[in-house]
Each structure stands twice: as C-alpha cells, then as structure tokens.
Amino acid sequence: MKPQEQFYTEDPAWHEKIGDIHALLERVKISEEQSGDVLHLRKLNRILSIHASTAIEGNRLTLSQVTDVINGKTVWGPPKDIKEVQNAWDAYNEMPDYEPWSVSDLLKAHAHLTDTLIGESGQFRTVGVAVVRSDGAVIHRGAPAEQVPTLVEQVLHWGKTSAVHPLIKSSAVHYMLEYIHPFRDGNGRIGRLWQTLVLSKWNPLFAWMPVETLVHHNQALYYKALQDSHAGTVNCRPFISFMLDAIGNSLYKFIDVATESRETVLEHVGADVPVNVPVNVPVNEITDKILILVRANPKATAQKMALTLGVTDKTIKRHLKVLREQGRIKRVGSDKAGYWEVITPRSKTK
C-alpha cells in the first residue's frame, strides 16, 4: 500500500468545495427540521440511494418497484434484482453498527450486500478479476488475489490514522476499494456504501444523503473519473474532485426533496399538485432533474446542466423551452446575465 501522498495529489479547488459543503450541511439540517416528516424524508432518500446504487450495477427494477420491495409488497421482476435490493436495504440499515476501519465489518457488510448472490459472499476473492468493457477490452485489473487482504487492511489503517478531511478521506477510500477490487462481485456497491459510512461517522446527516443518486445520474463521469485516476500511475485526484461535486449536489437534492415534501404536507385536498413531488413524479425525467438544478443554482447555464446530467446542450434547451411554455419556470433578466426562477403553483381558491 502506497502512502497517501503517492495515491493522490491535492487540488487547491477542494478547499472551496469543502467550505461549500459545510455551509450546505447547515441548510440541510434546517430543511430536514422544516420538512414536516423527517422519518419519511430519510426513508425516501435511502430508497433513492439504494435504487441508484443497484441500478449502476445493472439492476433493472424501477424506482417504484424498489419502493415496493422495501415496503414488503409483491414485485414481478428478476429474482436476482429483487434480492439485490433487499440485501442493500439490510446493509444500509446496519450502517450504525459498522466500524469503517474494521476489515471484519467490511466483510460483514459485503455479506449483507451479496447474500445468496455470489459464491464468495463476505469473503475476499481467491481469483483474479478484471473490469471489461462491453467490447471485451480490459480497462482495469484488480490487485492479485493473494495481496488483497493486506492491501485492504492498509487502506483502512490509513483511513483510521490519517488527519485528512473526511470528505477527501472517504472519497480516497472509496477509490482505493474500487482500485483493489477486493471481491469477486459487489465492489462498486461496497465502495459507495463505505464512503457513505465514513461520511456518516463524521456527520450523521450523511447516512441519509442520496450521494449514490447523483453518481447514478452522472454514471459516465463516475467511470471516467475512476479510469482517469489510474491512467498510468495511481492518482485519485480526479475521482476525489468528482465525488466532492457529487456530495455537494446530493445536499442540494436533499434540500429540494425536503422542500417538496413540506409543500406536499401543506397542500390542501384538491389543490394543484406541486411541481416535481418526488413520490409522484419519476426522478429519472430530465425535466425534473433540470428543476432540481435550477433550484440549486438559478444561474446555471444550459451547458453546465448538460454536463451534470450527461446529455447534450440541445436536449437541455429543448426541455427548458417546454418548461417555460408550461409556465413552470421563467427567465429573469437577459440570457447572458439573468437567472431562472421556478414557478410554484398555488392552491386553487374555491
């Protein structure tokens, strides 16, 4: 295991991002308190996280189906996909009992995530593994199997003893777990869960942050950041930068979901349905994602939104035009110096 300064170099921009995240956490705390139903809000965000983390690995269940599985309802779908969701729900609920720097707890969490799904559940792999593209090209080979236990132990020891900020530390540990690839399967899920765990020990609010959702929405950039971090020598600076952005955006999303939950509670029976109510509107609709981004940053450009959502500028502009025509947003000021404003529908008077 290489010392910290050899597997990443610091980026001066991180300090500003970390400062922004600290400020956002205060807003998250206030938003949660004002949401009207903290338990529902937290459960909703955890469902979003589980749906996203399993979907990244190819799970085909929709958000609605994932919600039904978690609520104990009968779902018609691939048994493996259903079991993955059940396992993830159990693993995330066990988070308060995990020690992030314990190898045995890492194995225990992996056992929860992969129960009955793979032959070496809860065990380090005994064979070589490689990450292969759809065309068959190998893009990464995991560490030799015989080195895995020692490498993982060294990574976790570094995490336990390092004085680096938890936001950076959690991202670096996440990356190194992906780089070592300690398990036959489930490496992505355990890496994302472990970053959430590390962050939750620093600030309990992170146990409920939908970080995985933002990773899912930016899946291509997530994989690119992973690959860029070991293009030649290992330097996970690109991955840490990506994750700091994803964490910040997840806080914005939590605030947005909390705000919408509160608006739903305040609505009278028979009133207009609020825009982008998470429980009623599919979260994978581009228009809903645009509304989240505009609320978070009213001055966001079409180019920046396109980059964040992984679509073209043309697609963003088309959806913005529709939203304006529907009266759901309006442009205040000029195209160059102005900003977007989300129009919240009001209850009808009788």
The 8 nearest C-alpha neighbors of each residue, nearest first, counted from 0:
[[1, 150, 153, 2, 154, 149, 151, 152],
 [0, 2, 5, 3, 6, 4, 153, 154],
 [3, 1, 5, 4, 0, 6, 157, 154],
 [4, 2, 5, 6, 7, 1, 157, 8],
 [3, 5, 7, 2, 6, 8, 1, 9],
 [4, 6, 3, 2, 7, 1, 234, 8],
 [7, 5, 234, 233, 3, 4, 235, 1],
 [6, 8, 234, 235, 236, 5, 4, 3],
 [9, 7, 236, 4, 234, 10, 6, 5],
 [8, 10, 11, 7, 236, 13, 4, 12],
 [9, 11, 12, 13, 8, 236, 240, 14],
 [12, 10, 13, 14, 9, 15, 16, 8],
 [13, 11, 10, 14, 15, 16, 240, 9],
 [14, 12, 16, 11, 15, 10, 17, 240],
 [13, 15, 17, 16, 12, 11, 18, 10],
 [16, 14, 18, 17, 13, 12, 19, 11],
 [17, 15, 13, 19, 18, 14, 20, 12],
 [16, 18, 20, 14, 19, 15, 13, 21],
 [17, 19, 15, 21, 16, 20, 14, 22],
 [18, 20, 16, 22, 17, 21, 23, 15],
 [19, 21, 23, 17, 22, 18, 247, 24],
 [20, 22, 18, 24, 19, 23, 17, 25],
 [23, 21, 19, 20, 24, 25, 18, 26],
 [22, 24, 20, 26, 25, 21, 27, 19],
 [23, 25, 27, 21, 26, 22, 20, 28],
 [26, 24, 28, 23, 27, 22, 29, 21],
 [25, 27, 23, 29, 24, 28, 30, 22],
 [28, 26, 24, 30, 25, 29, 254, 31],
 [27, 29, 25, 31, 26, 30, 24, 32],
 [28, 30, 26, 32, 27, 31, 33, 25],
 [31, 29, 27, 33, 32, 28, 254, 257],
 [30, 32, 34, 28, 33, 29, 27, 37],
 [31, 33, 29, 30, 34, 28, 37, 35],
 [34, 32, 30, 31, 35, 29, 261, 257],
 [35, 33, 261, 31, 257, 36, 32, 30],
 [34, 36, 33, 261, 37, 264, 32, 260],
 [37, 35, 39, 34, 38, 40, 260, 261],
 [36, 38, 40, 39, 31, 41, 34, 35],
 [37, 39, 41, 40, 36, 42, 43, 35],
 [38, 40, 42, 36, 41, 37, 43, 44],
 [41, 39, 37, 43, 38, 42, 36, 44],
 [42, 40, 38, 44, 43, 39, 207, 37],
 [41, 43, 45, 39, 44, 40, 38, 46],
 [44, 42, 40, 46, 41, 45, 39, 47],
 [45, 43, 47, 41, 46, 42, 209, 207],
 [44, 46, 48, 42, 47, 43, 207, 41],
 [45, 47, 49, 43, 48, 44, 50, 42],
 [46, 48, 44, 50, 45, 49, 51, 212],
 [49, 47, 45, 209, 211, 51, 46, 212],
 [50, 48, 46, 52, 51, 47, 53, 45],
 [49, 51, 47, 48, 53, 52, 54, 46],
 [52, 50, 212, 54, 48, 49, 215, 53],
 [51, 53, 49, 55, 54, 211, 50, 48],
 [52, 54, 56, 58, 55, 50, 51, 49],
 [55, 53, 58, 57, 51, 56, 52, 50],
 [54, 56, 52, 53, 57, 215, 51, 218],
 [55, 57, 54, 53, 58, 52, 187, 188],
 [56, 58, 54, 55, 59, 53, 80, 60],
 [59, 57, 54, 53, 80, 60, 56, 55],
 [60, 58, 57, 61, 54, 80, 77, 76],
 [61, 59, 64, 58, 65, 62, 80, 76],
 [60, 62, 64, 63, 65, 59, 50, 66],
 [61, 63, 65, 64, 50, 66, 60, 47],
 [64, 62, 66, 61, 65, 67, 60, 281],
 [63, 65, 67, 61, 66, 62, 60, 68],
 [66, 64, 62, 68, 67, 63, 61, 60],
 [65, 67, 63, 69, 64, 68, 62, 70],
 [66, 68, 70, 64, 72, 65, 69, 71],
 [69, 67, 65, 71, 70, 66, 72, 64],
 [68, 70, 66, 71, 67, 65, 85, 88],
 [69, 71, 67, 68, 72, 66, 65, 73],
 [72, 70, 68, 69, 67, 73, 66, 74],
 [73, 71, 67, 68, 70, 74, 69, 66],
 [72, 74, 71, 75, 68, 67, 64, 70],
 [73, 75, 76, 72, 64, 68, 67, 81],
 [76, 74, 73, 77, 64, 78, 81, 60],
 [75, 77, 74, 78, 81, 60, 80, 59],
 [76, 78, 80, 79, 81, 75, 59, 60],
 [79, 77, 81, 80, 82, 76, 75, 83],
 [80, 78, 82, 77, 81, 83, 116, 76],
 [81, 79, 83, 77, 82, 78, 58, 84],
 [82, 80, 78, 84, 83, 79, 85, 77],
 [81, 83, 85, 79, 84, 80, 86, 78],
 [84, 82, 80, 86, 81, 85, 87, 79],
 [83, 85, 87, 81, 86, 82, 88, 80],
 [86, 84, 82, 88, 87, 83, 81, 89],
 [85, 87, 112, 83, 89, 84, 88, 111],
 [86, 88, 90, 84, 112, 89, 85, 91],
 [89, 87, 85, 91, 86, 90, 84, 92],
 [90, 88, 86, 92, 87, 91, 93, 85],
 [89, 91, 87, 93, 111, 92, 88, 108],
 [92, 90, 94, 93, 88, 89, 87, 192],
 [91, 93, 89, 90, 94, 88, 95, 87],
 [92, 94, 90, 91, 95, 96, 89, 97],
 [93, 95, 97, 91, 96, 92, 196, 90],
 [96, 94, 97, 93, 92, 196, 98, 200],
 [97, 95, 94, 93, 98, 104, 92, 99],
 [98, 96, 94, 95, 104, 99, 93, 196],
 [97, 99, 101, 100, 104, 96, 95, 105],
 [100, 98, 101, 197, 97, 196, 193, 104],
 [101, 99, 155, 98, 159, 102, 156, 158],
 [102, 100, 104, 103, 98, 99, 105, 155],
 [101, 103, 105, 104, 106, 152, 100, 155],
 [102, 104, 106, 105, 101, 107, 108, 98],
 [105, 103, 107, 101, 106, 102, 97, 108],
 [106, 104, 102, 108, 103, 107, 109, 101],
 [105, 107, 121, 109, 103, 104, 108, 122],
 [106, 108, 104, 110, 105, 109, 121, 103],
 [109, 107, 111, 105, 110, 106, 90, 104],
 [108, 110, 121, 112, 106, 111, 107, 113],
 [109, 111, 121, 120, 107, 108, 113, 114],
 [112, 110, 108, 90, 109, 114, 86, 113],
 [113, 111, 86, 109, 87, 110, 114, 90],
 [112, 114, 116, 110, 120, 111, 109, 117],
 [113, 115, 110, 111, 116, 112, 120, 86],
 [116, 114, 117, 113, 120, 118, 82, 110],
 [117, 115, 113, 114, 118, 79, 120, 83],
 [118, 116, 120, 119, 115, 113, 114, 184],
 [117, 119, 120, 116, 115, 183, 114, 113],
 [120, 118, 122, 117, 121, 124, 183, 123],
 [121, 119, 110, 122, 113, 117, 118, 114],
 [120, 122, 110, 106, 109, 107, 119, 123],
 [123, 121, 119, 120, 106, 124, 182, 110],
 [122, 124, 182, 181, 125, 121, 148, 147],
 [125, 123, 182, 183, 126, 181, 122, 144],
 [124, 126, 144, 123, 127, 145, 183, 182],
 [127, 125, 124, 144, 128, 183, 143, 145],
 [126, 128, 144, 143, 141, 129, 125, 142],
 [129, 127, 141, 140, 126, 183, 130, 180],
 [128, 130, 140, 139, 141, 131, 137, 127],
 [131, 129, 139, 138, 137, 140, 132, 128],
 [130, 132, 137, 136, 135, 138, 129, 133],
 [133, 131, 136, 135, 134, 137, 138, 130],
 [132, 134, 135, 131, 136, 137, 130, 138],
 [135, 133, 132, 136, 131, 137, 138, 130],
 [134, 136, 132, 133, 131, 137, 138, 130],
 [135, 137, 132, 131, 134, 138, 133, 130],
 [136, 138, 131, 139, 130, 132, 135, 129],
 [139, 137, 130, 131, 136, 132, 140, 129],
 [140, 138, 130, 129, 137, 141, 131, 226],
 [141, 139, 129, 128, 130, 142, 138, 137],
 [140, 142, 180, 179, 128, 129, 178, 143],
 [141, 143, 179, 144, 147, 140, 146, 180],
 [144, 142, 146, 145, 127, 141, 147, 126],
 [145, 143, 147, 146, 125, 126, 127, 142],
 [144, 146, 143, 147, 148, 125, 142, 149],
 [147, 145, 144, 143, 149, 148, 150, 142],
 [146, 148, 150, 144, 149, 145, 181, 151],
 [149, 147, 151, 150, 146, 152, 123, 145],
 [148, 150, 152, 151, 147, 146, 153, 0],
 [151, 149, 153, 147, 152, 148, 0, 146],
 [152, 150, 154, 148, 153, 149, 147, 155],
 [151, 153, 149, 155, 150, 154, 156, 148],
 [152, 154, 156, 150, 151, 155, 0, 157],
 [155, 153, 151, 157, 156, 152, 150, 158],
 [156, 154, 100, 158, 152, 157, 153, 159],
 [157, 155, 153, 159, 158, 154, 152, 160],
 [156, 158, 154, 160, 155, 159, 161, 153],
 [159, 157, 155, 156, 161, 160, 154, 168],
 [158, 160, 156, 157, 100, 161, 155, 99],
 [161, 159, 157, 158, 156, 162, 155, 163],
 [162, 160, 158, 163, 157, 159, 168, 156],
 [161, 163, 164, 160, 165, 158, 159, 168],
 [162, 164, 161, 168, 165, 167, 166, 158],
 [163, 165, 167, 166, 168, 162, 169, 161],
 [166, 164, 168, 167, 169, 163, 198, 201],
 [167, 165, 164, 169, 168, 170, 198, 243],
 [166, 168, 170, 165, 164, 169, 171, 239],
 [167, 169, 165, 171, 170, 166, 164, 163],
 [168, 170, 194, 172, 171, 166, 167, 165],
 [171, 169, 173, 167, 239, 168, 172, 174],
 [170, 172, 174, 168, 173, 169, 175, 167],
 [173, 171, 175, 169, 174, 170, 168, 176],
 [174, 172, 190, 170, 176, 171, 194, 175],
 [175, 173, 171, 177, 172, 176, 178, 170],
 [174, 176, 178, 172, 177, 173, 179, 171],
 [177, 175, 179, 173, 178, 174, 180, 190],
 [178, 176, 180, 174, 175, 179, 186, 190],
 [177, 179, 175, 176, 180, 174, 141, 142],
 [180, 178, 142, 141, 176, 181, 177, 175],
 [179, 181, 177, 141, 178, 182, 176, 186],
 [182, 180, 179, 123, 147, 124, 176, 186],
 [183, 181, 124, 123, 184, 180, 186, 185],
 [182, 184, 124, 128, 119, 181, 185, 123],
 [185, 183, 182, 186, 117, 113, 187, 120],
 [184, 186, 188, 187, 189, 182, 113, 183],
 [187, 185, 189, 188, 184, 180, 182, 190],
 [188, 186, 190, 189, 185, 191, 177, 56],
 [187, 189, 185, 191, 190, 186, 192, 52],
 [188, 190, 192, 186, 191, 187, 193, 185],
 [191, 189, 173, 187, 193, 188, 192, 176],
 [192, 190, 194, 188, 193, 189, 187, 195],
 [191, 193, 189, 195, 190, 194, 188, 196],
 [194, 192, 196, 190, 195, 191, 189, 197],
 [193, 195, 169, 197, 191, 196, 192, 173],
 [194, 196, 192, 198, 193, 197, 199, 206],
 [197, 195, 193, 199, 194, 198, 192, 200],
 [198, 196, 194, 200, 199, 195, 169, 99],
 [197, 199, 201, 195, 196, 200, 205, 202],
 [200, 198, 203, 205, 202, 206, 196, 201],
 [199, 201, 197, 198, 202, 203, 196, 99],
 [200, 202, 198, 199, 203, 197, 165, 205],
 [201, 203, 199, 204, 200, 205, 198, 206],
 [204, 202, 199, 205, 206, 200, 201, 198],
 [205, 203, 206, 202, 207, 199, 208, 28],
 [204, 206, 199, 208, 207, 203, 198, 202],
 [207, 205, 199, 204, 203, 208, 195, 196],
 [208, 206, 205, 41, 45, 204, 44, 209],
 [207, 209, 205, 210, 206, 249, 44, 253],
 [210, 208, 48, 212, 211, 249, 44, 47],
 [211, 209, 249, 212, 213, 208, 246, 245],
 [210, 212, 214, 48, 209, 213, 52, 51],
 [213, 211, 51, 215, 209, 210, 214, 48],
 [212, 214, 216, 215, 210, 211, 245, 249],
 [213, 215, 211, 217, 212, 216, 218, 221],
 [214, 216, 218, 212, 217, 213, 51, 55],
 [215, 217, 213, 214, 218, 308, 212, 309],
 [218, 216, 214, 215, 220, 219, 308, 309],
 [217, 219, 215, 221, 220, 214, 216, 222],
 [218, 220, 222, 221, 217, 223, 309, 216],
 [219, 221, 223, 217, 218, 222, 224, 241],
 [222, 220, 218, 224, 219, 223, 217, 214],
 [221, 223, 225, 219, 224, 220, 226, 218],
 [222, 224, 220, 226, 225, 221, 227, 219],
 [225, 223, 238, 227, 221, 222, 237, 226],
 [226, 224, 222, 228, 223, 227, 238, 221],
 [225, 227, 223, 228, 224, 229, 230, 222],
 [226, 228, 224, 230, 229, 225, 223, 237],
 [229, 227, 235, 234, 225, 226, 237, 230],
 [230, 228, 233, 227, 231, 232, 226, 234],
 [229, 231, 227, 228, 232, 226, 233, 234],
 [230, 232, 229, 233, 228, 234, 227, 226],
 [231, 233, 229, 230, 234, 228, 6, 5],
 [234, 232, 229, 6, 228, 235, 231, 230],
 [235, 233, 7, 6, 228, 236, 229, 232],
 [234, 236, 228, 7, 238, 237, 239, 6],
 [235, 237, 239, 7, 238, 234, 8, 240],
 [238, 236, 240, 224, 235, 239, 228, 241],
 [237, 239, 224, 241, 235, 240, 236, 225],
 [240, 238, 242, 236, 170, 241, 237, 243],
 [241, 239, 237, 243, 238, 242, 236, 244],
 [240, 242, 238, 244, 239, 243, 237, 245],
 [243, 241, 245, 239, 244, 240, 246, 238],
 [244, 242, 246, 240, 245, 241, 239, 247],
 [243, 245, 247, 242, 241, 246, 248, 240],
 [246, 244, 242, 248, 243, 247, 213, 249],
 [247, 245, 249, 243, 248, 244, 210, 242],
 [248, 246, 244, 250, 249, 245, 20, 243],
 [247, 249, 251, 245, 250, 246, 244, 252],
 [250, 248, 252, 246, 210, 251, 247, 209],
 [251, 249, 253, 247, 252, 248, 254, 246],
 [252, 250, 248, 254, 249, 253, 295, 255],
 [251, 253, 249, 255, 250, 254, 256, 248],
 [252, 254, 250, 256, 255, 251, 257, 249],
 [255, 253, 257, 251, 252, 256, 27, 30],
 [254, 256, 252, 258, 253, 257, 251, 259],
 [255, 257, 259, 253, 258, 254, 260, 252],
 [258, 256, 254, 260, 34, 255, 259, 30],
 [259, 257, 255, 261, 256, 260, 254, 262],
 [258, 260, 262, 256, 261, 257, 276, 263],
 [261, 259, 257, 263, 258, 262, 34, 256],
 [260, 262, 34, 264, 258, 263, 259, 35],
 [263, 261, 259, 265, 264, 260, 266, 258],
 [264, 262, 260, 266, 261, 265, 259, 273],
 [263, 265, 261, 262, 266, 260, 35, 267],
 [266, 264, 262, 263, 261, 267, 260, 35],
 [265, 267, 263, 264, 262, 270, 268, 346],
 [268, 266, 270, 269, 265, 346, 264, 263],
 [269, 267, 270, 266, 271, 346, 265, 272],
 [268, 270, 267, 271, 346, 347, 266, 272],
 [271, 269, 346, 267, 268, 347, 266, 272],
 [270, 272, 346, 273, 269, 345, 344, 347],
 [271, 273, 270, 274, 276, 344, 263, 266],
 [274, 272, 276, 344, 271, 275, 343, 263],
 [273, 275, 276, 272, 343, 344, 327, 259],
 [276, 274, 277, 280, 287, 273, 259, 290],
 [275, 277, 279, 278, 259, 280, 274, 273],
 [278, 276, 280, 279, 275, 256, 282, 281],
 [279, 277, 276, 280, 281, 43, 275, 260],
 [280, 278, 277, 276, 281, 275, 282, 272],
 [279, 281, 277, 276, 275, 278, 282, 287],
 [282, 280, 283, 284, 279, 277, 62, 278],
 [283, 281, 284, 280, 287, 277, 288, 62],
 [282, 284, 281, 285, 288, 287, 216, 286],
 [285, 283, 287, 286, 282, 281, 288, 280],
 [286, 284, 288, 287, 289, 283, 318, 308],
 [287, 285, 289, 288, 284, 318, 290, 322],
 [288, 286, 290, 289, 284, 285, 275, 291],
 [287, 289, 285, 291, 290, 286, 292, 284],
 [290, 288, 286, 292, 287, 291, 293, 285],
 [291, 289, 287, 293, 288, 292, 294, 286],
 [290, 292, 288, 294, 289, 293, 295, 287],
 [291, 293, 295, 289, 290, 294, 296, 288],
 [294, 292, 297, 296, 290, 295, 291, 289],
 [295, 293, 291, 292, 296, 297, 290, 341],
 [294, 296, 292, 293, 251, 291, 297, 255],
 [295, 297, 293, 299, 298, 294, 292, 339],
 [298, 296, 293, 339, 338, 299, 294, 340],
 [299, 297, 338, 296, 300, 339, 337, 293],
 [300, 298, 296, 297, 303, 293, 304, 301],
 [301, 299, 303, 302, 304, 298, 305, 297],
 [300, 302, 304, 303, 312, 315, 305, 316],
 [301, 303, 305, 300, 312, 304, 306, 311],
 [302, 304, 306, 300, 305, 301, 307, 299],
 [305, 303, 307, 301, 306, 302, 308, 300],
 [304, 306, 310, 302, 308, 312, 303, 311],
 [305, 307, 303, 309, 304, 308, 302, 310],
 [306, 308, 304, 305, 309, 303, 217, 216],
 [309, 307, 305, 306, 310, 217, 304, 216],
 [308, 310, 306, 307, 305, 217, 311, 219],
 [311, 309, 305, 308, 314, 306, 312, 315],
 [310, 312, 314, 313, 305, 315, 309, 306],
 [313, 311, 315, 305, 314, 302, 301, 316],
 [312, 314, 316, 311, 315, 317, 310, 301],
 [313, 315, 317, 311, 312, 316, 318, 310],
 [316, 314, 312, 318, 317, 313, 301, 319],
 [317, 315, 319, 313, 318, 314, 320, 312],
 [316, 318, 314, 320, 315, 319, 313, 321],
 [319, 317, 321, 315, 320, 316, 286, 322],
 [318, 320, 316, 322, 321, 317, 315, 323],
 [319, 321, 323, 317, 318, 322, 316, 324],
 [320, 322, 324, 318, 323, 319, 325, 317],
 [323, 321, 325, 319, 327, 324, 320, 328],
 [324, 322, 326, 328, 320, 325, 321, 329],
 [323, 325, 321, 326, 322, 320, 327, 328],
 [326, 324, 322, 323, 327, 321, 328, 320],
 [325, 327, 323, 324, 328, 322, 342, 329],
 [326, 328, 342, 322, 325, 323, 341, 329],
 [329, 327, 341, 323, 342, 340, 326, 322],
 [330, 328, 340, 323, 339, 331, 341, 327],
 [329, 331, 339, 338, 340, 332, 337, 328],
 [332, 330, 338, 337, 339, 329, 333, 340],
 [333, 331, 337, 330, 338, 336, 334, 335],
 [334, 332, 337, 336, 335, 331, 330, 338],
 [333, 335, 337, 336, 332, 330, 338, 331],
 [334, 336, 333, 337, 332, 338, 300, 298],
 [337, 335, 333, 334, 332, 338, 298, 331],
 [338, 336, 332, 333, 331, 334, 335, 298],
 [337, 339, 298, 297, 331, 330, 332, 340],
 [340, 338, 297, 330, 329, 331, 298, 293],
 [339, 341, 329, 328, 342, 330, 297, 338],
 [342, 340, 328, 327, 343, 329, 339, 294],
 [341, 343, 327, 328, 340, 344, 326, 329],
 [342, 344, 341, 345, 274, 273, 327, 328],
 [345, 343, 273, 342, 271, 346, 274, 272],
 [346, 344, 347, 343, 271, 270, 273, 266],
 [345, 347, 270, 271, 348, 344, 266, 267],
 [346, 348, 270, 345, 349, 271, 269, 344],
 [349, 347, 346, 270, 345, 269, 271, 267],
 [348, 347, 346, 270, 269, 267, 268, 345]]
